[in-house]
Amino acid sequence: MATWVPSPNHDERRPVVIVLHYTEQDSVEQSLHTLRTRNSGGPVSSHYLVGDDGAIYQLVADGHRAWHAGGGRWGTITDLNSASIGIEIDNDGREPFTEPQVQALLRLLDDLTTRLRIPRTQVIGHSDLAPTRKIDPGPLFPWKRLADAGFGIWPADDASPPPEGFDAMRALRLVGYDTSDPQATIRAFRMRFRGDAQTVLDEEDLRILHALTLPDGAGLAMAVEPVPGG
């Protein structure tokens, strides 16, 4: 229908977020099968799978759109599949993540953020973008360990408490959360920053939210020289 007149002025899809999941299955072999076929919701995939022994498998090219995120939003992004890299981690949601697995994930995050120019702060969980539907990678996931290596966001230990009248819901939206279901959002927030699934904010939550939303990242704990596995 059209005359092909190619232009060199283009590039591949450029992801801007990395989304972490757990597989909630019993083995890498089972997860590889599921990610190449379907689960109860239909065809599903991710770009990478990290085994509990530290092996890394790639299933979808970085420039292609994997089917891992589903409905949800993060900040202004509403089609996360089109804007993200999906990493599945071999874990059933009830056991700690292994050391080889965490080391491999840190190496993978370093490669992806460097090679694809994804901001190191833009590493989130499935539950962050879909708090009403998902809980992975769950309260056992070592977010502080990732933050110590320079990935994601984390409050500084000495961050001050918020001022009087601090608006927690607005702060959650500034971080990136969809607050249309406040209880689900608070649960997702607490799984990431407090390691539990409570649905009520306390004073420590307010301190964390204040730190995460200070201008210029003044309340964030950032690694001086991020070294994966360090």
CYANA upper distance limits for C-alpha pairs under 8 A (distance plus 0.5 A):
 12 GLU  CA     63 GLY  CA      6.23
 13 ARG  CA     63 GLY  CA      5.70
 13 ARG  CA     64 HIS  CA      7.37
 13 ARG  CA     82 SER  CA      8.29
 13 ARG  CA     83 ALA  CA      8.40
 14 ARG  CA     63 GLY  CA      7.25
 14 ARG  CA     83 ALA  CA      7.47
 14 ARG  CA    116 LEU  CA      7.81
 15 PRO  CA     63 GLY  CA      8.28
 15 PRO  CA     82 SER  CA      7.74
 15 PRO  CA     83 ALA  CA      5.01
 15 PRO  CA     84 SER  CA      5.12
 15 PRO  CA     85 ILE  CA      6.82
 15 PRO  CA    116 LEU  CA      7.93
 15 PRO  CA    118 ILE  CA      7.48
 16 VAL  CA     83 ALA  CA      6.22
 16 VAL  CA     84 SER  CA      6.30
 16 VAL  CA    117 ARG  CA      8.38
 16 VAL  CA    118 ILE  CA      5.62
 16 VAL  CA    119 PRO  CA      7.59
 16 VAL  CA    122 GLN  CA      7.69
 17 VAL  CA     83 ALA  CA      6.88
 17 VAL  CA     84 SER  CA      5.09
 17 VAL  CA     85 ILE  CA      6.92
 17 VAL  CA    118 ILE  CA      7.02
 17 VAL  CA    119 PRO  CA      8.15
 17 VAL  CA    122 GLN  CA      5.59
 17 VAL  CA    123 VAL  CA      6.59
 17 VAL  CA    124 ILE  CA      7.98
 18 ILE  CA     84 SER  CA      5.83
 18 ILE  CA     85 ILE  CA      5.26
 18 ILE  CA     86 GLY  CA      6.52
 18 ILE  CA     87 ILE  CA      7.90
 18 ILE  CA    118 ILE  CA      8.44
 18 ILE  CA    122 GLN  CA      6.81
 18 ILE  CA    123 VAL  CA      5.31
 18 ILE  CA    124 ILE  CA      6.76
 19 VAL  CA     69 ALA  CA      8.15
 19 VAL  CA     84 SER  CA      7.14
 19 VAL  CA     85 ILE  CA      6.65
 19 VAL  CA     86 GLY  CA      5.46
 19 VAL  CA     87 ILE  CA      6.69
 19 VAL  CA    123 VAL  CA      6.58
 19 VAL  CA    124 ILE  CA      5.59
 19 VAL  CA    125 GLY  CA      5.83
 19 VAL  CA    126 HIS  CA      6.51
 20 LEU  CA     86 GLY  CA      6.71
 20 LEU  CA     87 ILE  CA      5.53
 20 LEU  CA     88 GLU  CA      6.63
 20 LEU  CA     89 ILE  CA      7.91
 20 LEU  CA    123 VAL  CA      7.94
 20 LEU  CA    124 ILE  CA      6.71
 20 LEU  CA    125 GLY  CA      5.25
 20 LEU  CA    126 HIS  CA      6.49
 20 LEU  CA    136 ASP  CA      8.20
 20 LEU  CA    137 PRO  CA      6.88
 21 HIS  CA     86 GLY  CA      8.03
 21 HIS  CA     87 ILE  CA      6.61
 21 HIS  CA     88 GLU  CA      5.21
 21 HIS  CA     89 ILE  CA      6.46
 21 HIS  CA    125 GLY  CA      6.84
 21 HIS  CA    126 HIS  CA      6.24
 21 HIS  CA    136 ASP  CA      5.83
 21 HIS  CA    137 PRO  CA      5.31
 22 TYR  CA     88 GLU  CA      5.88
 22 TYR  CA     89 ILE  CA      5.13
 22 TYR  CA     90 ASP  CA      6.47
 22 TYR  CA     91 ASN  CA      5.91
 22 TYR  CA     92 ASP  CA      7.37
 22 TYR  CA     93 GLY  CA      7.26
 22 TYR  CA    136 ASP  CA      6.11
 22 TYR  CA    137 PRO  CA      5.44
 22 TYR  CA    138 GLY  CA      8.31
 23 THR  CA     31 SER  CA      7.12
 23 THR  CA     88 GLU  CA      6.46
 23 THR  CA     89 ILE  CA      6.40
 23 THR  CA     90 ASP  CA      5.86
 23 THR  CA     91 ASN  CA      6.20
 23 THR  CA     92 ASP  CA      6.82
 24 GLU  CA     90 ASP  CA      7.89
 24 GLU  CA     91 ASN  CA      6.25
 24 GLU  CA     92 ASP  CA      4.35
 24 GLU  CA     93 GLY  CA      6.35
 25 GLN  CA     30 GLN  CA      7.37
 25 GLN  CA     31 SER  CA      6.96
 25 GLN  CA     90 ASP  CA      7.77
 25 GLN  CA     91 ASN  CA      7.26
 25 GLN  CA     92 ASP  CA      5.84
 26 ASP  CA     30 GLN  CA      7.26
 26 ASP  CA     31 SER  CA      8.37
 26 ASP  CA     90 ASP  CA      8.49
 26 ASP  CA     91 ASN  CA      8.06
 26 ASP  CA     92 ASP  CA      7.01
 27 SER  CA     31 SER  CA      6.83
 27 SER  CA     90 ASP  CA      7.34
 28 VAL  CA     32 LEU  CA      6.46
 28 VAL  CA     51 GLY  CA      6.51
 28 VAL  CA     90 ASP  CA      6.67
 29 GLU  CA     33 HIS  CA      6.80
 30 GLN  CA     34 THR  CA      6.78
 31 SER  CA     35 LEU  CA      6.46
 31 SER  CA     90 ASP  CA      8.09
 32 LEU  CA     36 ARG  CA      6.75
 32 LEU  CA     49 LEU  CA      8.40
 33 HIS  CA     37 THR  CA      6.69
 34 THR  CA     38 ARG  CA      5.74
 34 THR  CA     39 ASN  CA      6.53
 34 THR  CA     44 VAL  CA      7.70
 34 THR  CA     45 SER  CA      8.31
 35 LEU  CA     39 ASN  CA      8.46
 35 LEU  CA     43 PRO  CA      8.24
 35 LEU  CA     44 VAL  CA      5.94
 35 LEU  CA     45 SER  CA      4.90
 35 LEU  CA     46 SER  CA      7.22
 35 LEU  CA     59 LEU  CA      8.36
 36 ARG  CA     43 PRO  CA      8.33
 36 ARG  CA     44 VAL  CA      7.60
 36 ARG  CA     45 SER  CA      6.80
 36 ARG  CA     59 LEU  CA      8.27
 37 THR  CA     43 PRO  CA      6.26
 37 THR  CA     44 VAL  CA      7.22
 37 THR  CA     45 SER  CA      8.44
 38 ARG  CA     42 GLY  CA      5.46
 38 ARG  CA     43 PRO  CA      4.41
 38 ARG  CA     44 VAL  CA      5.70
 38 ARG  CA     45 SER  CA      8.49
 39 ASN  CA     43 PRO  CA      6.89
 39 ASN  CA     44 VAL  CA      7.08
 43 PRO  CA     67 TRP  CA      8.04
 44 VAL  CA     66 ALA  CA      8.23
 44 VAL  CA     67 TRP  CA      5.66
 44 VAL  CA     68 HIS  CA      6.61
 45 SER  CA     59 LEU  CA      7.88
 45 SER  CA     60 VAL  CA      8.07
 45 SER  CA     66 ALA  CA      6.04
 45 SER  CA     67 TRP  CA      5.45
 45 SER  CA     68 HIS  CA      6.05
 46 SER  CA     59 LEU  CA      6.97
 46 SER  CA     60 VAL  CA      6.97
 46 SER  CA     66 ALA  CA      5.76
 46 SER  CA     67 TRP  CA      6.74
 46 SER  CA     68 HIS  CA      5.85
 46 SER  CA     85 ILE  CA      8.13
 46 SER  CA     86 GLY  CA      5.51
 46 SER  CA     87 ILE  CA      6.56
 46 SER  CA     88 GLU  CA      7.05
 47 HIS  CA     58 GLN  CA      6.16
 47 HIS  CA     59 LEU  CA      5.71
 47 HIS  CA     60 VAL  CA      4.96
 47 HIS  CA     61 ALA  CA      6.97
 47 HIS  CA     62 ASP  CA      7.09
 47 HIS  CA     66 ALA  CA      6.68
 47 HIS  CA     85 ILE  CA      6.70
 47 HIS  CA     86 GLY  CA      5.78
 47 HIS  CA     87 ILE  CA      6.57
 48 TYR  CA     56 ILE  CA      7.37
 48 TYR  CA     57 TYR  CA      5.99
 48 TYR  CA     58 GLN  CA      4.91
 48 TYR  CA     59 LEU  CA      6.37
 48 TYR  CA     60 VAL  CA      7.73
 48 TYR  CA     86 GLY  CA      7.03
 48 TYR  CA     87 ILE  CA      5.28
 48 TYR  CA     88 GLU  CA      6.62
 49 LEU  CA     56 ILE  CA      6.33
 49 LEU  CA     57 TYR  CA      5.58
 49 LEU  CA     58 GLN  CA      6.96
 49 LEU  CA     59 LEU  CA      8.21
 49 LEU  CA     87 ILE  CA      6.23
 49 LEU  CA     88 GLU  CA      5.13
 49 LEU  CA     89 ILE  CA      6.15
 49 LEU  CA     90 ASP  CA      7.59
 50 VAL  CA     54 GLY  CA      6.69
 50 VAL  CA     55 ALA  CA      6.31
 50 VAL  CA     56 ILE  CA      5.15
 50 VAL  CA     57 TYR  CA      6.90
 50 VAL  CA     87 ILE  CA      7.93
 50 VAL  CA     88 GLU  CA      6.85
 50 VAL  CA     89 ILE  CA      5.34
 50 VAL  CA     90 ASP  CA      6.51
 50 VAL  CA    101 GLN  CA      7.01
 50 VAL  CA    104 ALA  CA      7.76
 50 VAL  CA    105 LEU  CA      7.41
 51 GLY  CA     55 ALA  CA      5.62
 51 GLY  CA     56 ILE  CA      6.87
 51 GLY  CA     89 ILE  CA      6.89
 51 GLY  CA     90 ASP  CA      5.56
 51 GLY  CA    101 GLN  CA      6.82
 52 ASP  CA     89 ILE  CA      8.21
 52 ASP  CA     90 ASP  CA      6.31
 52 ASP  CA     91 ASN  CA      7.87
 52 ASP  CA     97 PHE  CA      7.79
 52 ASP  CA     98 THR  CA      6.40
 52 ASP  CA    100 PRO  CA      7.24
 52 ASP  CA    101 GLN  CA      5.54
 53 ASP  CA     98 THR  CA      8.03
 53 ASP  CA    100 PRO  CA      6.11
 53 ASP  CA    101 GLN  CA      6.47
 54 GLY  CA    100 PRO  CA      5.12
 54 GLY  CA    101 GLN  CA      4.77
 54 GLY  CA    102 VAL  CA      8.01
 54 GLY  CA    103 GLN  CA      7.66
 54 GLY  CA    104 ALA  CA      5.68
 54 GLY  CA    105 LEU  CA      8.34
 55 ALA  CA    101 GLN  CA      8.11
 55 ALA  CA    104 ALA  CA      7.70
 56 ILE  CA    104 ALA  CA      7.69
 60 VAL  CA     64 HIS  CA      7.10
 60 VAL  CA     65 ARG  CA      8.25
 60 VAL  CA     66 ALA  CA      6.86
 62 ASP  CA     85 ILE  CA      7.39
 65 ARG  CA     81 ASN  CA      6.48
 65 ARG  CA     82 SER  CA      6.08
 66 ALA  CA     81 ASN  CA      6.70
 66 ALA  CA     82 SER  CA      8.38
 66 ALA  CA     85 ILE  CA      8.21
 66 ALA  CA     86 GLY  CA      7.69
 67 TRP  CA     81 ASN  CA      6.60
 68 HIS  CA     81 ASN  CA      7.08
 68 HIS  CA     86 GLY  CA      6.63
 69 ALA  CA     80 LEU  CA      6.60
 69 ALA  CA     81 ASN  CA      6.11
 69 ALA  CA     86 GLY  CA      7.93
 69 ALA  CA    126 HIS  CA      7.24
 70 GLY  CA     80 LEU  CA      7.91
 70 GLY  CA     81 ASN  CA      7.46
 71 GLY  CA     78 THR  CA      8.14
 71 GLY  CA     79 ASP  CA      7.82
 71 GLY  CA     80 LEU  CA      8.29
 71 GLY  CA    130 ALA  CA      7.35
 72 GLY  CA     78 THR  CA      6.60
 72 GLY  CA     79 ASP  CA      7.87
 72 GLY  CA     80 LEU  CA      7.77
 72 GLY  CA    129 LEU  CA      5.74
 72 GLY  CA    130 ALA  CA      5.25
 73 ARG  CA     77 ILE  CA      5.94
 73 ARG  CA     78 THR  CA      4.90
 73 ARG  CA     79 ASP  CA      7.48
 73 ARG  CA     80 LEU  CA      7.26
 73 ARG  CA    129 LEU  CA      5.50
 73 ARG  CA    130 ALA  CA      7.30
 73 ARG  CA    177 TYR  CA      7.99
 73 ARG  CA    178 ASP  CA      7.07
 74 TRP  CA     78 THR  CA      7.23
 74 TRP  CA     80 LEU  CA      8.20
 74 TRP  CA    128 ASP  CA      7.89
 74 TRP  CA    129 LEU  CA      5.70
 74 TRP  CA    176 GLY  CA      5.53
 74 TRP  CA    177 TYR  CA      6.35
 74 TRP  CA    178 ASP  CA      7.38
 75 GLY  CA    173 ARG  CA      7.57
 75 GLY  CA    174 LEU  CA      7.92
 75 GLY  CA    175 VAL  CA      7.94
 75 GLY  CA    176 GLY  CA      4.61
 75 GLY  CA    177 TYR  CA      6.85
 75 GLY  CA    178 ASP  CA      7.83
 76 THR  CA    176 GLY  CA      8.39
 77 ILE  CA     83 ALA  CA      8.14
 79 ASP  CA     83 ALA  CA      7.18
 80 LEU  CA     84 SER  CA      6.18
 81 ASN  CA     85 ILE  CA      8.17
 89 ILE  CA    101 GLN  CA      8.47
 91 ASN  CA     95 GLU  CA      7.50
 91 ASN  CA     97 PHE  CA      7.36
 93 GLY  CA    136 ASP  CA      7.89
 93 GLY  CA    137 PRO  CA      7.68
 93 GLY  CA    138 GLY  CA      6.84
 93 GLY  CA    140 LEU  CA      8.09
 94 ARG  CA    140 LEU  CA      8.32
 95 GLU  CA    140 LEU  CA      7.94
 96 PRO  CA    140 LEU  CA      6.56
 96 PRO  CA    141 PHE  CA      7.86
 97 PHE  CA    101 GLN  CA      7.13
 97 PHE  CA    102 VAL  CA      7.35
 97 PHE  CA    140 LEU  CA      8.01
 97 PHE  CA    141 PHE  CA      7.27
 97 PHE  CA    142 PRO  CA      8.31
 98 THR  CA    102 VAL  CA      6.79
 99 GLU  CA    103 GLN  CA      6.62
100 PRO  CA    104 ALA  CA      6.58
101 GLN  CA    105 LEU  CA      6.62
102 VAL  CA    106 LEU  CA      6.68
102 VAL  CA    229 GLY  CA      8.23
103 GLN  CA    107 ARG  CA      6.90
103 GLN  CA    228 PRO  CA      7.50
103 GLN  CA    229 GLY  CA      5.58
104 ALA  CA    108 LEU  CA      6.68
105 LEU  CA    109 LEU  CA      6.54
106 LEU  CA    110 ASP  CA      6.63
106 LEU  CA    146 LEU  CA      7.65
106 LEU  CA    149 ALA  CA      8.10
106 LEU  CA    228 PRO  CA      5.42
106 LEU  CA    229 GLY  CA      6.67
107 ARG  CA    111 ASP  CA      6.79
107 ARG  CA    228 PRO  CA      6.04
107 ARG  CA    229 GLY  CA      7.82
108 LEU  CA    112 LEU  CA      6.63
109 LEU  CA    113 THR  CA      6.44
109 LEU  CA    151 PHE  CA      8.25
110 ASP  CA    114 THR  CA      6.51
110 ASP  CA    228 PRO  CA      7.21
111 ASP  CA    115 ARG  CA      6.29
112 LEU  CA    116 LEU  CA      6.01
112 LEU  CA    117 ARG  CA      7.93
112 LEU  CA    118 ILE  CA      7.59
113 THR  CA    117 ARG  CA      5.64
113 THR  CA    118 ILE  CA      4.97
113 THR  CA    119 PRO  CA      6.76
113 THR  CA    120 ARG  CA      6.55
114 THR  CA    118 ILE  CA      7.46
118 ILE  CA    122 GLN  CA      7.56
120 ARG  CA    150 GLY  CA      7.23
120 ARG  CA    151 PHE  CA      5.47
120 ARG  CA    152 GLY  CA      6.57
121 THR  CA    150 GLY  CA      8.26
121 THR  CA    151 PHE  CA      6.04
121 THR  CA    152 GLY  CA      4.55
121 THR  CA    153 ILE  CA      6.15
122 GLN  CA    151 PHE  CA      8.13
122 GLN  CA    152 GLY  CA      6.28
123 VAL  CA    151 PHE  CA      6.95
123 VAL  CA    152 GLY  CA      5.35
124 ILE  CA    128 ASP  CA      6.83
124 ILE  CA    129 LEU  CA      8.29
124 ILE  CA    152 GLY  CA      7.32
125 GLY  CA    129 LEU  CA      7.53
125 GLY  CA    136 ASP  CA      7.05
125 GLY  CA    137 PRO  CA      6.52
126 HIS  CA    130 ALA  CA      6.67
126 HIS  CA    131 PRO  CA      8.38
126 HIS  CA    134 LYS  CA      6.84
126 HIS  CA    135 ILE  CA      7.46
126 HIS  CA    136 ASP  CA      6.12
126 HIS  CA    137 PRO  CA      7.20
127 SER  CA    131 PRO  CA      5.25
127 SER  CA    132 THR  CA      8.39
127 SER  CA    133 ARG  CA      7.89
127 SER  CA    134 LYS  CA      5.27
127 SER  CA    135 ILE  CA      5.22
127 SER  CA    136 ASP  CA      6.05
127 SER  CA    137 PRO  CA      7.71
127 SER  CA    138 GLY  CA      8.32
127 SER  CA    188 ALA  CA      6.18
128 ASP  CA    177 TYR  CA      6.99
128 ASP  CA    185 THR  CA      8.20
128 ASP  CA    188 ALA  CA      6.30
128 ASP  CA    189 PHE  CA      7.62
129 LEU  CA    177 TYR  CA      7.23
129 LEU  CA    178 ASP  CA      7.91
130 ALA  CA    134 LYS  CA      6.26
131 PRO  CA    135 ILE  CA      7.46
131 PRO  CA    184 ALA  CA      5.80
131 PRO  CA    185 THR  CA      5.97
131 PRO  CA    187 ARG  CA      8.03
131 PRO  CA    188 ALA  CA      6.11
132 THR  CA    181 ASP  CA      7.71
132 THR  CA    184 ALA  CA      5.84
132 THR  CA    185 THR  CA      7.92
135 ILE  CA    188 ALA  CA      7.44
137 PRO  CA    141 PHE  CA      6.47
138 GLY  CA    191 MET  CA      6.80
138 GLY  CA    192 ARG  CA      8.03
139 PRO  CA    191 MET  CA      5.07
139 PRO  CA    192 ARG  CA      6.84
139 PRO  CA    194 ARG  CA      8.30
139 PRO  CA    195 GLY  CA      4.87
139 PRO  CA    196 ASP  CA      5.99
139 PRO  CA    197 ALA  CA      7.72
140 LEU  CA    195 GLY  CA      6.90
141 PHE  CA    192 ARG  CA      8.25
141 PHE  CA    195 GLY  CA      8.49
142 PRO  CA    146 LEU  CA      7.15
143 TRP  CA    147 ALA  CA      6.70
143 TRP  CA    152 GLY  CA      8.24
143 TRP  CA    192 ARG  CA      7.14
143 TRP  CA    193 PHE  CA      8.00
144 LYS  CA    148 ASP  CA      6.58
144 LYS  CA    154 TRP  CA      7.38
145 ARG  CA    149 ALA  CA      7.04
146 LEU  CA    150 GLY  CA      6.91
146 LEU  CA    151 PHE  CA      5.74
146 LEU  CA    152 GLY  CA      7.34
147 ALA  CA    151 PHE  CA      5.28
147 ALA  CA    152 GLY  CA      6.06
147 ALA  CA    153 ILE  CA      6.51
147 ALA  CA    154 TRP  CA      6.55
147 ALA  CA    221 ALA  CA      8.14
147 ALA  CA    222 MET  CA      7.51
147 ALA  CA    223 ALA  CA      7.81
148 ASP  CA    221 ALA  CA      8.34
148 ASP  CA    222 MET  CA      7.41
148 ASP  CA    223 ALA  CA      6.08
148 ASP  CA    226 PRO  CA      8.00
149 ALA  CA    223 ALA  CA      6.56
149 ALA  CA    226 PRO  CA      5.29
149 ALA  CA    227 VAL  CA      6.16
149 ALA  CA    228 PRO  CA      6.20
149 ALA  CA    229 GLY  CA      7.64
149 ALA  CA    230 GLY  CA      7.27
150 GLY  CA    222 MET  CA      6.61
150 GLY  CA    223 ALA  CA      5.60
150 GLY  CA    225 GLU  CA      8.19
150 GLY  CA    226 PRO  CA      5.39
150 GLY  CA    227 VAL  CA      8.12
153 ILE  CA    212 LEU  CA      7.90
153 ILE  CA    220 LEU  CA      7.31
153 ILE  CA    221 ALA  CA      8.04
153 ILE  CA    222 MET  CA      8.33
154 TRP  CA    193 PHE  CA      8.19
154 TRP  CA    212 LEU  CA      7.54
154 TRP  CA    220 LEU  CA      6.17
154 TRP  CA    221 ALA  CA      6.18
154 TRP  CA    222 MET  CA      8.15
155 PRO  CA    159 ALA  CA      7.31
155 PRO  CA    208 ILE  CA      6.18
155 PRO  CA    211 ALA  CA      5.99
155 PRO  CA    212 LEU  CA      6.42
155 PRO  CA    219 GLY  CA      6.39
155 PRO  CA    220 LEU  CA      5.06
155 PRO  CA    221 ALA  CA      5.91
156 ALA  CA    211 ALA  CA      7.55
156 ALA  CA    219 GLY  CA      5.99
156 ALA  CA    220 LEU  CA      5.36
156 ALA  CA    221 ALA  CA      4.71
156 ALA  CA    222 MET  CA      8.48
157 ASP  CA    221 ALA  CA      7.86
159 ALA  CA    207 ARG  CA      7.54
159 ALA  CA    208 ILE  CA      8.15
159 ALA  CA    211 ALA  CA      6.32
159 ALA  CA    219 GLY  CA      6.03
159 ALA  CA    220 LEU  CA      8.45
160 SER  CA    207 ARG  CA      7.05
160 SER  CA    210 HIS  CA      8.45
160 SER  CA    211 ALA  CA      7.82
161 PRO  CA    206 LEU  CA      7.63
161 PRO  CA    207 ARG  CA      5.12
161 PRO  CA    210 HIS  CA      7.49
162 PRO  CA    166 PHE  CA      6.60
162 PRO  CA    206 LEU  CA      7.07
162 PRO  CA    207 ARG  CA      6.25
162 PRO  CA    210 HIS  CA      5.98
166 PHE  CA    210 HIS  CA      8.48
167 ASP  CA    171 ALA  CA      6.82
168 ALA  CA    172 LEU  CA      6.68
168 ALA  CA    206 LEU  CA      7.08
168 ALA  CA    209 LEU  CA      7.50
169 MET  CA    173 ARG  CA      6.87
169 MET  CA    179 THR  CA      7.33
169 MET  CA    182 PRO  CA      8.33
170 ARG  CA    174 LEU  CA      6.72
171 ALA  CA    175 VAL  CA      6.77
171 ALA  CA    209 LEU  CA      6.60
171 ALA  CA    210 HIS  CA      7.66
171 ALA  CA    213 THR  CA      6.89
172 LEU  CA    176 GLY  CA      6.98
172 LEU  CA    177 TYR  CA      6.01
172 LEU  CA    178 ASP  CA      8.27
172 LEU  CA    179 THR  CA      7.69
172 LEU  CA    209 LEU  CA      7.51
173 ARG  CA    177 TYR  CA      5.37
173 ARG  CA    178 ASP  CA      6.64
173 ARG  CA    179 THR  CA      7.06
174 LEU  CA    213 THR  CA      7.23
175 VAL  CA    212 LEU  CA      7.47
175 VAL  CA    213 THR  CA      7.18
177 TYR  CA    185 THR  CA      7.32
178 ASP  CA    185 THR  CA      7.44
179 THR  CA    185 THR  CA      6.36
181 ASP  CA    185 THR  CA      6.72
182 PRO  CA    186 ILE  CA      6.56
183 GLN  CA    187 ARG  CA      6.67
183 GLN  CA    199 THR  CA      5.63
183 GLN  CA    200 VAL  CA      7.72
184 ALA  CA    188 ALA  CA      6.79
184 ALA  CA    199 THR  CA      7.47
185 THR  CA    189 PHE  CA      6.63
186 ILE  CA    190 ARG  CA      6.53
186 ILE  CA    198 GLN  CA      7.87
186 ILE  CA    199 THR  CA      5.73
186 ILE  CA    200 VAL  CA      7.12
186 ILE  CA    201 LEU  CA      7.41
187 ARG  CA    191 MET  CA      6.61
187 ARG  CA    196 ASP  CA      8.22
187 ARG  CA    197 ALA  CA      5.44
187 ARG  CA    198 GLN  CA      5.92
187 ARG  CA    199 THR  CA      5.31
187 ARG  CA    200 VAL  CA      8.31
188 ALA  CA    192 ARG  CA      6.93
188 ALA  CA    197 ALA  CA      7.64
189 PHE  CA    193 PHE  CA      6.64
189 PHE  CA    194 ARG  CA      8.28
190 ARG  CA    194 ARG  CA      5.24
190 ARG  CA    195 GLY  CA      6.66
190 ARG  CA    196 ASP  CA      6.30
190 ARG  CA    197 ALA  CA      6.51
190 ARG  CA    198 GLN  CA      7.05
190 ARG  CA    199 THR  CA      8.24
190 ARG  CA    205 ASP  CA      8.28
191 MET  CA    195 GLY  CA      5.05
191 MET  CA    196 ASP  CA      5.30
191 MET  CA    197 ALA  CA      5.87
191 MET  CA    198 GLN  CA      8.44
192 ARG  CA    196 ASP  CA      8.49
201 LEU  CA    205 ASP  CA      6.15
201 LEU  CA    206 LEU  CA      7.57
202 ASP  CA    206 LEU  CA      7.00
203 GLU  CA    207 ARG  CA      6.80
204 GLU  CA    208 ILE  CA      6.70
205 ASP  CA    209 LEU  CA      6.63
206 LEU  CA    210 HIS  CA      6.54
207 ARG  CA    211 ALA  CA      6.71
208 ILE  CA    212 LEU  CA      6.68
209 LEU  CA    213 THR  CA      6.75
210 HIS  CA    214 LEU  CA      6.72
210 HIS  CA    219 GLY  CA      8.16
211 ALA  CA    217 GLY  CA      8.30
211 ALA  CA    218 ALA  CA      7.78
211 ALA  CA    219 GLY  CA      4.65
211 ALA  CA    220 LEU  CA      6.70
212 LEU  CA    217 GLY  CA      7.45
212 LEU  CA    219 GLY  CA      6.55
212 LEU  CA    220 LEU  CA      6.61
213 THR  CA    217 GLY  CA      7.64
213 THR  CA    219 GLY  CA      8.10
214 LEU  CA    218 ALA  CA      6.26
214 LEU  CA    219 GLY  CA      6.40
226 PRO  CA    230 GLY  CA      8.36
